[in-house]
Amino acid sequence: MLRTLFAALFLAGAALALTAARADDKKADDPKALDGEYTFAAGVKGGKEAPPEVLKSIQSITIKDGVMTIKVKAGDKEDTKTAKLKTDASKKPAEMEFSPQDGPEKGKSYKGIYSQDKGELKLAWVDSDTDAPRPKDFTSTAENKVMVLTLKKK
């Protein structure tokens, strides 16, 4: 159950981050600039690192046309999750919002921030079930319960 929860949370975060990523040779406002395949490098929630089994369970993260798809495998079970992404790079830090399209998070909206530098995409967000404000930085503590993900473009 905990593994599924972490995977779902990471999926949502990854979707946000991937939407924000830009290809070096494309304009930031080009929808195709976000397309690509990524690997899950690290995750922290409430100041705690994601367990190694969560990292290993993320098989692939792909973004295409504003939709992020994450494939997860835990034991013999495989699952695919999708989320729609919105970004606003004019804000500082850049803002994002993602909406899972399936699973227990379907219909929820997660607000966060993102940054992209040298093929590394970082995102931070708060759970949709809280009244917590959008994160202002990429710090995750037990008090703020912010989720921070780091993704690397393949």
N, C-alpha and C positions, 0 to 999 in steps of 0.2 A: 504494500500500500504506500509506504514512504517512497519507494523507488518510483512508483507511478506518479505521485505528487510532484517529486522533484523533476521528473521528466516532463510533465505537463508545464510546470513553471518555467523550466529551461526552454521549452518549445516556444512559449509565448515570448520570452525575452529574446530568444534567438531570432524570432520573426521580426521583432522590432529592430534589432541590430542589423539584420540583413537588409532591411528596407533602406536603411540609412547608408549602407555601403555604396561607394562609387568606384566605378572602373576608372583607371588612370587615363584612358584615352577617350572617355565619353563625358559629356556635359552632365552636371549634377541633376538637371531637370529632365534628362532623358530617362524614361521609364526603364529602358533596357540597361542603363548603367548599373542598376541594382541587381540584375540577373547574375547568378553565379552559384558556385558550390562552396560550402564552408565546412570547417571542422570545429567542433566544440573543444575549446582549450581549457576553460576553467569556469567555475560557478560558485558564488557565495550567497547565502541567504541568512539574514539575521546574524551576520558575523561568523557563520560556520561554513567551512568549505564543503562543496558537494562531495558525497562519498564516491570512492573510485568506481563502484559498480554503476553509478549514474553516468559518469564520464564514458565508461565502456559501452553503455547501452545505447548511446546516440550513434546511429549508423551513418546518417547523412543529414545535411541541412542544405536545402536548395531554395533559392528565391527566383521567381520568374513573374514578371508583370504585376508586382505588388502583392504577390501571395507567397508566403513562406511554407515550405513543406519539410517536416522533420520525420525521419524514420527512426524508430526505436525498437531495439530487440533486447528482451530480458528473458534469458533461458530459451525456451522453445517458442515464446510468444513474440510476435512481431506486430507493430502498430504504426500507423501513419497519422500524423496530425497536421492540420493546416491553420493558418491565421492570415487575416488581411491586415495590411500595414499602412499607416499614414505617418509622414514625417514633416517637420518644419525646421529646415536648416537655418532659417533667418533668426531663430531664437538662440540665445547664448545661455547655457549650453543648448545644443540642438535638441528639439523635442520630438518624441515619437508617441504613437498610440497604436496598440494592436488589439485585434479582436479574434480570438480563437473561433474556428468554424465548426468544430466538432468536440466530442468528449465532454467531460463535466464542466469545462470552462466556457462552452459555447454560449454566446450571448453576452459575455462579460467584456469589459473594456479595461485595458491596462495602460496607465499613463506613465511615461518615463522620459529619459534622456538618452542620448547616444553620442559617441565620438568614433571617428575612423581615422587611423593613421598607419601608414606603411603596411597595409594588408591586415591590420588587426582592428576588429570592430568590438567596441565595448558598449554595453547598454546597462541601464539601471532603471528599475521600476518598483512600484509598490503594488501590493495585492489589491485587486478591484473591490474586495469586501471591506476595505478600511476607508476612513475619511482622511487618511494621511495625505499630505500634499505631495505633488510631483517631486522626486529627488532633485537636489541642486548640484550634487556631485556623485562620484562613484564609490562612496563609502557605505559599507554595510555593517551595521552593528545590531546587537540584540535589541536595542531600544528602537531603532528606526525601521527594522525589519525589511530593509531594502534588499532586493534581489539584484545581483550584479553578474553579468555574463561576459565572457571574453570569447570571441570567435576569430578564426583565422581563415582568410580566403585561400582556397586551393590554387 
